[in-house]
Amino acid sequence: MIGNNMVRKVEIFWRGFRCCLADSSAVPGLRSTSIRAVIPPGKLGWLLALILLCGLHGIRAQGIGPQVEIFSQEGPVTSTSLAENPITSPLPLLISLGAHLGYDDNSQTTSNSQGHFFTSQVLTASYDRTRPGTQIRLIAGAGLVERFGQGTDVNAYINLSLAHQVTPRLTLGATIDSAYTAEPNFAENVGPDQRMGNYFHTNDGLSASYRWTRRFSTATSYSLSLVRYENSFVASFTDREEHTLGEEFRFTLTPATVLVADYQFLIVDYDSFPRDSLTHFALLGVEQTLTRRLKAEVRAGASYRSFQGEESRTDPNFEGTLDYAINSLSSLSWNVRYSVEEPAVREALSRTTFRTGVQLTYGFTRKISGILGLNYHHDETTEGLTVATSGPSFSTNAVQVVLGARYQITRHLDWDISYQHSEVDSSSEISGYSRNSYSTGITFTF
């Protein structure tokens, strides 16, 4: 029985979601563009509304599976994407129900590991509709993980993107990327790399791109990042809002080469901790189509950050991506970034992070597919420069690896198996840990 504990967690998730919408409403059109655009009238509308109310992005909990899907930048690979006989539907909507059984040898991510079996149930939905001038993509889900002797986890996520071509020159876009979970996030700068209780995280944005000439275009953007932890101690130095304003200038040098100049202004506002800051980013880069299947992007520059106590620092900034379509059933993506980030400990004022992620999806046959995911980051956390944040400098290494395989039994039924390894090593007094999780189960898609 879930009991009052689950009800409380669901209430916390809903409060976080409402908080996200409240913050987003400060930007004209964000709520109406991002939310209402994906809720058409009729039965499909109330179904998608239900998904939006109960689901948010990044179910990174062990066993809500298959967990091999957590590394996808465009969304999880559905059970029908590699199907020999793909499911057809009059609606651009697929719904999946999954049940899994697994074992986690360190479910609390502590230095003294203690293993537990777990079961999970998850409901996911994907919606993909492209019409002349408009594209909507939605992946959402919600689930429960029952850890024997360790209670129940409630997890939910949503990943929504909307693009609309107003005129041949003007294109508007909106995104929502949100999650409610207890699992640490190794792919993004959210909070500690250990389980610290449930939290809500969202990263939402608005964008407008305009093509001035055949070769020259600009893109203006705004994004909101919000972090809310249930644990009051972690929340005291982690809960924050991040507002980013960006302006991008693009020049098409050749059909395969685009030159880019990018400026971003970041405002970080902590709820209570004295770590507010303003940061300017200036980057130059190139987007290159190397072959029909291989694309790469590189940007480099610098950032200047000033804190509320008048301290400041300048750091290099670099980011790059690589996408390779191996064949019709397989793909490889890789990203890398070096920049300033928000520290995940109370004693620090700032940190620089090298972060990289790899995802390989491979279709062995029309029925059998596999996936390999890797997320790694190295942090150099600097000594605090104010009395409230004084402390020693230290470094941290964190890695997460996921291996998975899936077999399509029938058009509607899949069987999958996955393995996940997480490890954190720090030179500070923060407890490092090693964790292994194994799961297997079935997914029914209709």
Residue pairs with C-beta under 8 A, 6 or more apart in sequence:
2 144
2 152
5 151
5 152
6 144
6 152
6 154
9 154
9 198
9 230
10 154
12 180
12 198
12 200
12 230
13 56
13 154
13 156
13 180
13 198
13 200
14 53
16 180
16 200
16 202
16 226
16 228
17 53
17 56
17 178
17 180
17 200
17 202
19 200
19 226
19 228
20 178
20 200
20 202
20 204
20 224
20 226
21 31
21 35
23 224
23 226
23 241
24 30
24 31
24 34
24 204
24 224
25 31
27 206
27 222
27 224
29 206
30 174
30 204
30 206
33 162
33 172
33 174
33 206
34 160
34 162
34 174
34 175
34 176
34 204
34 206
35 52
35 176
37 136
37 162
37 174
38 48
38 52
38 127
38 136
38 138
38 160
38 162
39 45
39 48
39 49
39 52
40 48
44 91
44 93
47 93
47 125
48 125
48 127
48 138
51 125
51 138
51 140
51 141
51 142
51 158
52 140
52 158
54 142
54 156
55 125
55 140
55 141
55 142
55 156
55 157
55 158
56 140
56 156
56 157
56 158
56 178
56 179
56 180
56 200
56 202
57 139
57 157
57 158
57 159
57 176
57 177
57 178
57 179
57 202
58 70
58 157
58 177
58 179
58 181
58 185
58 201
59 70
59 122
59 141
59 143
59 155
59 156
59 157
59 179
59 181
59 183
60 67
60 70
60 155
60 179
60 181
60 183
60 184
60 185
60 186
61 120
61 143
61 145
61 153
61 155
61 181
61 182
61 183
62 102
62 104
62 107
62 118
62 145
62 183
62 420
62 437
62 439
63 100
63 101
63 102
63 104
63 118
63 119
63 120
63 145
63 437
63 439
64 98
64 100
64 120
64 122
64 143
64 145
64 155
65 98
65 100
65 102
65 120
65 122
65 416
65 418
65 439
65 441
66 98
66 100
66 404
66 406
66 416
66 417
66 418
66 439
66 441
66 443
67 402
67 404
67 418
67 420
67 437
67 439
68 77
68 371
68 373
68 402
68 403
68 404
68 416
68 418
69 76
69 77
69 371
70 76
70 187
70 373
70 402
71 187
71 357
71 358
71 359
71 371
71 373
71 374
71 375
71 402
72 359
73 333
73 335
73 359
75 126
75 137
75 139
75 159
76 124
76 126
76 139
77 361
77 369
77 371
78 94
78 96
78 126
78 445
79 96
79 406
79 408
79 414
79 443
79 445
80 86
80 87
80 94
80 411
80 445
82 329
82 363
82 366
82 367
82 368
82 369
82 406
82 408
83 366
83 367
83 408
83 411
84 366
84 367
84 408
85 411
86 411
87 94
87 411
87 412
87 445
87 446
92 127
92 128
92 129
93 125
93 126
93 127
94 125
94 126
94 445
94 446
95 123
95 124
95 125
95 445
95 446
96 122
96 123
96 124
96 125
96 443
96 444
96 445
96 446
97 121
97 122
97 123
97 443
97 444
97 445
98 120
98 121
98 122
98 123
98 124
98 143
98 441
98 442
98 443
98 444
99 119
99 120
99 121
99 441
99 442
100 119
100 120
100 121
100 122
100 439
100 440
100 441
100 442
101 117
101 118
101 119
101 439
101 440
101 441
102 117
102 118
102 119
102 120
102 437
102 438
102 439
102 440
102 441
103 115
103 116
103 117
103 118
103 437
103 438
103 439
104 115
104 116
104 117
104 118
104 147
104 435
104 436
104 437
105 113
105 115
105 435
105 436
105 437
106 113
106 114
106 115
106 433
106 434
106 435
106 436
107 114
107 115
107 116
107 118
107 147
107 150
107 195
107 435
108 114
108 150
108 195
109 184
109 193
109 194
109 195
109 422
109 424
109 433
109 435
110 194
110 431
110 433
111 431
111 432
111 433
113 433
113 434
113 435
116 147
116 148
116 149
116 150
117 147
117 148
118 145
118 146
118 147
118 148
118 150
118 439
119 145
119 146
120 143
120 144
120 145
120 146
120 439
120 441
121 143
121 144
122 141
122 142
122 143
122 144
122 155
123 141
123 142
123 143
124 139
124 140
124 141
125 138
125 139
125 140
125 141
126 138
126 139
126 140
127 136
127 137
127 138
127 139
128 136
128 137
128 138
129 135
129 136
130 136
133 164
133 165
133 166
134 162
134 163
134 164
134 165
135 161
135 162
135 163
135 164
136 160
136 161
136 162
137 159
137 160
137 161
137 162
138 158
138 159
138 160
138 161
139 157
139 158
139 159
139 160
140 156
140 157
140 158
140 159
140 160
141 156
141 157
142 154
142 155
142 156
142 157
143 155
143 156
144 152
144 153
144 154
144 155
145 152
145 153
145 155
146 152
147 153
153 181
153 182
153 198
154 180
154 198
155 179
155 180
155 181
155 182
155 183
156 179
156 180
156 181
157 178
157 179
157 180
157 181
158 176
158 177
158 178
159 176
159 177
160 174
160 175
160 176
160 177
161 173
161 174
161 175
162 173
162 174
162 175
163 171
163 172
163 173
164 171
164 172
164 173
165 171
166 172
168 211
169 210
169 211
169 212
170 208
170 209
170 210
170 211
171 208
171 209
171 210
172 206
172 207
172 208
173 205
173 206
173 207
173 208
173 209
174 204
174 205
174 206
174 207
175 203
175 204
175 205
176 202
176 204
177 202
177 203
177 204
178 200
178 201
178 202
178 203
178 204
179 185
179 200
179 201
179 202
180 198
180 199
180 200
181 198
181 199
182 195
182 196
182 197
182 198
182 199
183 195
184 190
184 191
184 192
184 193
184 194
184 195
184 196
184 422
185 191
185 201
186 193
186 375
186 376
186 377
186 398
186 399
186 400
186 422
187 357
187 375
188 201
188 203
189 341
189 342
189 353
189 355
190 199
190 201
190 227
191 199
191 201
191 227
191 229
191 234
191 238
191 344
192 234
192 238
192 344
192 345
193 344
193 396
193 398
193 424
194 424
194 430
194 431
194 433
196 229
196 231
196 234
197 229
197 230
197 231
197 234
198 229
198 230
199 227
199 228
199 229
199 230
199 231
199 234
200 226
200 227
200 228
201 225
201 226
201 227
201 228
202 224
202 225
202 226
203 223
203 224
203 225
204 223
204 224
204 225
205 221
205 222
205 223
205 224
206 221
206 222
206 223
207 219
207 220
207 221
207 222
208 219
208 220
208 221
209 217
209 218
209 219
209 220
210 217
210 218
210 219
211 217
212 218
214 252
215 251
215 252
215 253
216 249
216 250
216 251
216 252
217 250
217 252
218 247
218 248
218 249
218 250
219 246
219 247
219 248
219 250
220 246
220 247
220 248
221 244
221 245
221 246
221 247
221 248
222 243
222 244
222 245
222 246
223 242
223 243
223 244
223 246
224 241
224 242
224 243
224 244
225 241
225 242
225 244
226 240
226 241
226 242
227 238
227 239
227 240
228 235
228 239
229 235
229 238
229 239
235 271
236 272
236 273
236 346
237 270
237 273
237 275
237 345
237 346
238 273
238 344
239 270
239 271
239 272
240 268
240 269
240 270
240 271
240 273
240 275
240 342
241 268
241 269
242 266
242 267
242 268
242 269
242 342
243 266
243 267
243 269
244 264
244 265
244 266
244 267
245 264
245 265
246 262
246 263
246 264
246 265
247 262
247 263
247 264
248 260
248 261
248 262
248 263
249 260
249 261
249 262
250 258
250 259
250 260
251 258
251 259
251 260
252 258
253 259
255 289
256 288
256 289
256 290
257 286
257 287
257 288
257 289
258 286
258 287
258 288
259 284
259 285
259 286
260 283
260 284
260 285
260 286
260 287
260 299
261 283
261 284
261 285
262 281
262 282
262 283
262 284
262 285
262 299
262 301
263 280
263 281
263 282
263 283
264 280
264 281
264 283
265 278
265 279
265 280
265 281
266 277
266 278
266 279
266 280
266 281
267 278
268 275
268 276
268 277
268 278
268 279
268 342
269 276
270 276
273 346
273 388
274 308
274 309
274 386
274 388
274 389
275 307
275 308
275 342
275 343
275 349
275 389
276 307
276 308
277 305
277 306
277 307
277 308
277 350
278 305
278 306
279 303
279 304
279 305
279 306
279 340
280 303
280 304
280 305
281 301
281 302
281 303
281 317
281 339
282 301
282 302
282 303
283 299
283 300
283 301
283 317
283 319
284 299
284 300
284 301
285 297
285 298
285 299
285 300
286 297
286 298
287 295
287 296
287 297
288 295
288 296
288 297
289 295
290 296
293 324
293 325
293 326
294 322
294 323
294 324
294 325
295 322
295 323
295 324
296 320
296 321
296 322
296 323
297 320
297 321
297 322
298 318
298 319
298 320
299 318
299 319
299 320
300 316
300 317
300 318
300 319
301 316
301 317
301 318
302 314
302 315
302 316
302 317
303 314
303 315
303 316
303 317
303 339
303 340
304 312
304 313
304 314
305 312
305 313
305 314
305 315
305 340
305 350
306 312
307 349
307 350
307 385
307 386
309 385
309 386
311 349
311 385
311 386
313 340
313 350
313 382
315 339
315 340
315 352
316 338
317 338
317 339
317 340
318 336
318 337
318 338
318 339
319 335
319 336
319 337
319 338
319 339
320 335
320 336
320 337
321 333
321 334
321 335
321 336
322 332
322 333
322 334
322 335
323 331
323 332
323 333
324 331
324 332
324 333
325 331
326 332
326 362
327 363
328 363
329 362
329 363
329 366
329 369
330 360
330 361
330 362
330 363
331 360
331 361
332 358
332 359
332 360
332 361
333 358
333 359
334 356
334 357
334 358
334 359
335 356
335 357
336 354
336 355
336 356
337 353
337 354
337 355
337 356
338 352
338 353
338 354
338 355
339 352
339 353
340 350
340 351
340 352
340 353
341 350
341 351
341 352
341 353
341 379
342 350
342 351
343 349
343 350
343 351
343 379
343 381
344 379
345 381
345 391
345 428
345 430
346 389
347 384
347 389
347 390
347 391
347 392
348 381
348 382
348 383
348 384
348 389
348 391
349 382
349 383
349 384
349 385
349 386
349 389
350 381
350 382
351 379
351 380
351 381
351 382
352 379
352 380
352 382
353 377
353 378
353 379
353 380
354 377
354 378
355 375
355 376
355 377
355 378
356 374
356 375
356 376
356 377
357 373
357 374
357 375
357 376
358 372
358 373
358 374
359 371
359 372
359 373
359 374
360 371
360 372
360 373
361 369
361 370
361 371
362 369
362 370
362 371
362 372
363 369
364 370
366 408
367 407
367 408
368 405
368 406
368 407
368 408
369 405
369 406
370 403
370 404
370 405
370 406
371 402
371 403
371 404
371 405
371 406
372 401
372 402
372 403
373 400
373 401
373 402
374 399
374 400
374 401
374 402
375 399
375 400
376 397
376 398
376 399
376 400
377 397
377 398
378 395
378 396
378 397
379 395
379 396
379 397
379 398
380 393
380 395
381 393
381 394
381 395
381 396
381 428
382 393
383 390
383 391
383 392
383 393
384 390
384 391
392 428
394 426
394 427
394 428
395 426
395 427
396 424
396 425
396 426
396 427
396 428
396 430
397 424
397 425
397 426
398 422
398 423
398 424
398 425
399 421
399 422
399 423
400 420
400 421
400 422
400 423
401 420
401 421
401 422
402 418
402 419
402 420
402 421
403 418
403 419
403 420
404 416
404 417
404 418
404 419
405 416
405 417
405 418
406 414
406 415
406 416
407 414
407 415
407 416
408 414
409 415
409 442
412 444
412 445
412 446
413 442
413 443
413 444
413 445
414 442
414 443
414 445
415 440
415 441
415 442
416 440
416 441
416 442
416 443
417 439
417 440
418 438
418 439
418 440
419 436
419 437
419 438
420 435
420 436
420 437
421 434
421 435
421 436
421 437
422 433
422 434
422 435
422 437
423 432
423 433
423 434
423 435
424 430
424 432
424 433
425 432
426 432
